[in-house]
Amino acid sequence: MSSARAERLVNLVLCLLSTRQFLTAERIRATVPGYADATSDEAFFRMFERDKTELRELGVPLETGRTSAFDTVEGYRIARGDYELGEIDLDAEEAAAVALAGSLWDSPELSGAAHGALRKLRAAGVEVDETRGSVQPRVRAAEPAFAPLLAAVQAGQAVTFDHRRGGPTGEIARRTVEPWGVVSWRGRWYLVGHDRDREDVRSFRLSRILEPVKTVGEPGEVTVPPGTDLMASIHRTVDQGPVVGVATVWVAEGHAHGLRRLGTVVGPRELGGRRGDVLEIELRSERTVARWLAGAGPDVVVLDPPGLAAHVRRLWEGALVAHAGERVR
């Protein structure tokens, strides 16, 4: 990927994360640096379609919709609740690394572009929500395997590499994989594809893939099966502990796409005059799932189990108390 395109994608993510409104393609074209280079309307829309596809392949949850009933054209935004990382426990060394990365992001070279994008949004009349904290990167792509694997996905070409299982002293094995996509999950990058050695779908954390990554066969030989859900594949194959139950939740139509990827749609249901779907989500940690559900606000209702519903209510009550305290101060 060229540096110009990478910078444009970052600017697009910053733009769509920084507003609650749905932004039309034309407003994005006028706001996001990089799209002004398009020589015609047709060239812009081709560029924009490629960028949307790229972001979705990377696991960025793009939403489409309209801000009000008076809008005649659909727009785009990123659901912050679906995009943000869940709760993370860091040891002292990991916390120090995150602090260092944060200080680099606050450097004038990087923060200037971010603040410039926000200024352009405000100048264009877009409501920018600055109460949610400064814009910060959610994932990184520093693993050496990232670029060659992404290139192989785009070329439709199989790859072979050495993969280390478990920790630093884990067993190393040669794997040959038909790559379907490179996606982020909980702050880590994974390759998803068909493992020829295991004859099954597998996911590989990029930090455990050793150099070099070599292509095998001809470009175009690998095709992604229709209906493939890369994020669902990650969720199924990454070890997350034993399943202790199943949560049944109602999700409003067009919302909480991150939860939809985690669960199974049971069927449609109207609740409180709103259309939506009933989902079943595997419970591995009630605390974690409660945080996911609480973050969706009124767009999600817990139907079962009662203990999970009570946990979500407690989180809402805590947020209300904290918000009231901030207003008093």
C-alpha positions, 0 to 999 in steps of 0.5 A: 500500500502506498504511503499516500493511500495509507494516509488517506485511509487514516484520515478517513477513519479519523473523520468518521470516528469524530462525528455522530452524523452520517457523512455523505460521500460528497462531504467526505470528499470535501473534508478528507485530505487525499480525495481532492486528488481525484480528477473526476467524480468517477475517479473519486467514487472508484477511490472511495469504494476501494477505501471502504472495501479496504477498511472493512477487510481490516475489520473497521465497522462502517455503518451506513444510514441517514442522520435525519428523515430529511436527508436524501442521500445515505452517509457513512460513520464508524460505530465507536463502540464497535471499533474501540478495544475492550478492557485490557490488562497490561503488565508493567512493561506492556504499559510502558510500551503503550505510554511510549506509543501514546507520546509518539502519537502526541508528537507535532508530526502526527497530532497536527494531521489529526487536529487539522482533520477535525478543524476541517470537519468543524469548518464544514459544519459537521458536529464533532464530538470532542467529549469522547477524548482525543483521537488515538490509534487502536491497532498497529501494523508493525509486524513484519508479516503484515505487508507481505500477507496483505499483498498476498490477500490482494493478489489471491496467492497462497503463502508459506511461513514458519509459525510459532505456537504459544509463547516465545518458546513455543513449537515452530511449524511450517504452514501453507495457507490460502489467505482470505484476509488480514483483520484486527481483533482486540488490538492484535492482527490475524491472518484468516485463511484455509490451512492446506496442512490442516485442511481447515479454516485457521487464524494466525496471530501475525506476531507469531509468524516468522520471516520470511513469508513466501508466496507459492503458486500463481496469483489469482489461484486463491478465492475467498468463499462466498459469505465468508465472515472473517471476524466470525472466523477469528472469534471461533478459532482464537482461544477465549476460554470455556463457554459458560452460557448463552446470552439472548439479546435484542439488537435494533436494526442497523446498530451494534454491528460488532455484537452481530459479528459475535452472535447468531441471529435467531430471528427478527423481532419488534420491541418498543416500536423498533425493528430489530433482531434477536441474537444469541451470544456465547458467554465466556465472561459475563463481565466482558459481555456486559461491558459490550452490551452497556456500550450499545445503550438503548440499541440493545436489550438483554432478554436472558439471563437475568443476571447479565441484564442486572450487570448491564443496569449496574454499569449504566447506573455507574455511568449516570452517577459519574456523569452527574458528578462531572456536571456538578464539578 
